[in-house]
Amino acid sequence: MGRLLLVRHGETAWNAEGRLQGSEDISLSEEGRRQARLIGDRLADRSIDVAFSSDQSRARETAQHILEGRDVVLNPIPELRERSHGVFEGLTVRERKDQYPEMFAASLVKNLDFAPDGGESFRGTNRRMAGWAHDFLQKHLKETVLVVGHGGSLRGAIIAWMGFPDESTWRFMLANCGLSIIDTYADNAVLRLFNDISHLGGFEPES
């Protein structure tokens, strides 16, 4: 049996402002660094054999906080990058609605194939992550693996590992520094914990 410790990166200033980040390389805010230290404390007593993160700085820095003091090499990889939001990146909901009214309206429909100009669709993200996730799982079936990524990329990986349909994309979300755990077997994967943020001192507030 193996175990996947899945963590979304800590908060950034753009998260706090409600701006889409996607492919933009935005660093952690002070709050995000505090969250990363807390998830690091949460996992301090857990053995980690190998660690991977997105090569975007907010995920990489979160992973570095978790691995502080451990003799574990971090492997930043582009496969874990967030879904690109194209022309929507850097914009708030109001700004997207004002600047791209037709595309904004289209983005509110549950359409797996919708993508803002220059961006990636939900289906595209899921397919990209599925191609990575299955090979990754076979290579680490008997290890405890830390994987630090983004809300969209980790969701796509979870969908692949758990065999969920693409339509489940809209059924769950991942909070900043939320912890999910999947136990892995040669012929199965079991979701043991999902999006736990008790180490941050509470529950995810309603938006």
C-alpha positions in Angstrom: 0.0 0.0 0.0 1.1 3.6 -0.7 -0.3 6.9 0.6 -0.7 10.2 -1.2 -0.7 13.4 1.0 -2.3 16.0 -1.2 -2.0 19.7 -0.3 -3.2 22.7 -2.2 -0.8 25.7 -1.9 -1.2 28.4 0.7 -3.1 31.7 0.2 -1.7 34.4 -2.1 -2.7 38.1 -2.4 -4.6 37.2 -5.5 -6.6 34.5 -3.7 -7.5 37.0 -1.0 -8.6 39.6 -3.7 -10.6 37.0 -5.6 -8.4 37.2 -8.7 -7.9 34.2 -11.0 -4.3 33.0 -11.0 -4.0 30.0 -13.3 -0.7 30.0 -15.1 0.4 33.3 -13.4 3.3 32.6 -11.0 2.1 34.4 -7.9 4.0 33.9 -4.6 2.5 33.2 -1.2 1.3 36.0 1.0 2.2 36.2 4.7 -1.1 34.5 5.4 -0.2 31.8 2.9 3.2 31.2 4.6 1.5 31.0 8.0 -0.9 28.3 6.5 2.1 26.5 5.0 3.9 26.4 8.4 0.7 25.0 10.0 0.2 22.2 7.5 4.0 21.5 8.0 3.3 21.2 11.8 0.3 18.9 11.0 2.5 16.6 8.9 5.6 16.8 11.1 5.2 13.3 12.5 4.3 11.6 9.2 7.0 9.8 7.2 7.4 11.2 3.7 9.4 9.1 1.2 9.3 11.4 -1.8 7.8 14.9 -2.5 6.5 16.6 -5.7 5.0 20.0 -6.3 4.0 22.2 -9.1 6.9 24.3 -10.3 4.8 27.4 -9.7 6.2 29.3 -6.8 3.1 29.3 -4.6 3.1 25.5 -4.6 6.8 25.1 -4.4 7.1 27.4 -1.4 4.3 25.6 0.4 6.0 22.2 -0.1 9.3 23.7 1.1 7.7 24.7 4.4 6.2 21.2 4.8 9.6 19.6 4.1 11.6 21.9 6.4 14.0 19.9 8.5 13.5 16.7 6.5 16.1 14.9 4.3 13.6 14.7 1.5 14.3 16.3 -1.9 11.5 18.3 -3.5 10.8 17.6 -7.1 9.0 20.6 -8.8 7.3 19.4 -12.0 5.3 21.3 -14.7 2.7 18.5 -14.9 1.1 19.8 -11.6 0.7 23.4 -12.9 -2.7 25.0 -12.5 -5.3 25.3 -15.3 -4.7 28.3 -17.4 -7.5 30.8 -17.3 -6.4 32.7 -20.4 -7.6 36.3 -20.6 -9.4 35.9 -17.3 -6.2 35.7 -15.3 -5.6 38.5 -12.9 -9.2 39.6 -13.0 -11.9 39.6 -10.3 -15.5 38.4 -10.9 -16.6 42.0 -11.5 -13.7 42.7 -13.9 -14.4 39.5 -15.9 -18.0 40.4 -16.2 -17.3 43.9 -17.3 -14.5 43.2 -19.7 -15.7 40.0 -21.3 -19.4 39.8 -20.8 -20.1 37.0 -23.3 -17.3 34.8 -22.2 -18.2 35.5 -18.5 -21.8 34.4 -19.2 -20.5 31.2 -20.9 -18.2 30.5 -17.9 -21.2 30.2 -15.6 -22.6 27.3 -17.6 -21.4 23.8 -16.6 -19.6 23.1 -19.9 -16.5 20.9 -19.6 -15.3 22.2 -22.9 -15.5 25.9 -22.2 -12.2 27.8 -22.0 -11.6 31.6 -21.9 -9.5 32.8 -24.9 -6.0 31.5 -24.5 -7.0 29.2 -21.6 -7.6 25.5 -20.9 -11.0 23.8 -20.5 -12.0 21.7 -17.5 -11.9 18.6 -19.7 -8.5 19.6 -20.9 -7.2 19.9 -17.4 -8.7 16.6 -16.4 -7.3 14.8 -19.4 -3.8 16.4 -18.8 -3.9 15.3 -15.1 -5.2 11.8 -15.9 -2.3 11.2 -18.3 0.1 12.1 -15.5 -1.7 10.6 -12.5 -1.9 7.0 -13.6 1.8 6.7 -14.5 2.7 8.5 -11.3 0.6 6.1 -9.2 2.3 3.0 -10.6 5.8 4.4 -9.8 5.0 5.1 -6.1 2.6 2.4 -5.1 4.5 1.5 -1.9 5.6 5.0 -0.8 4.2 7.9 1.1 4.2 10.8 -1.3 3.7 14.5 -0.7 2.0 16.2 -3.7 1.5 20.0 -3.5 -0.4 21.5 -6.3 -3.4 23.8 -7.1 -7.2 23.6 -6.8 -7.7 22.7 -10.5 -4.8 20.4 -11.1 -5.2 18.4 -7.8 -9.0 18.1 -8.5 -8.2 16.6 -11.9 -5.7 14.2 -10.4 -8.2 13.1 -7.7 -10.8 12.6 -10.4 -8.4 10.3 -12.2 -7.2 8.4 -9.2 -10.7 7.8 -7.9 -12.3 7.0 -11.2 -14.8 9.9 -10.9 -16.6 11.2 -14.0 -15.5 14.5 -15.4 -18.9 16.0 -14.4 -17.7 15.7 -10.8 -15.5 18.7 -11.5 -18.2 21.0 -10.0 -18.9 18.8 -7.0 -15.9 19.6 -4.8 -13.3 22.2 -4.1 -10.0 22.4 -2.3 -9.1 25.1 0.2 -5.7 26.7 0.6 -3.5 24.3 2.5 -6.3 21.8 2.8 -5.1 18.2 3.3 -6.5 15.2 1.4 -5.2 11.6 1.8 -5.5 8.7 -0.6 -4.4 5.2 0.1 -3.2 3.5 -3.1 -3.2 -0.1 -4.1 -2.3 -1.9 -7.4 -6.0 -2.2 -8.2 -7.7 0.5 -6.1 -7.5 3.9 -4.5 -9.3 4.8 -1.2 -10.0 8.4 -0.2 -9.2 8.5 3.5 -9.5 12.3 4.1 -10.7 15.2 2.0 -9.8 18.9 2.3 -9.2 18.9 6.0 -8.2 22.4 7.3 -8.6 21.7 11.0 -4.9 22.6 11.4 -5.7 26.1 10.2 -8.0 26.6 13.2 -11.4 26.2 11.7 -13.5 25.4 8.7 -13.5 26.9 5.3 -15.8 30.0 5.5 -18.8 30.1 3.2 -18.3 32.3 0.1 
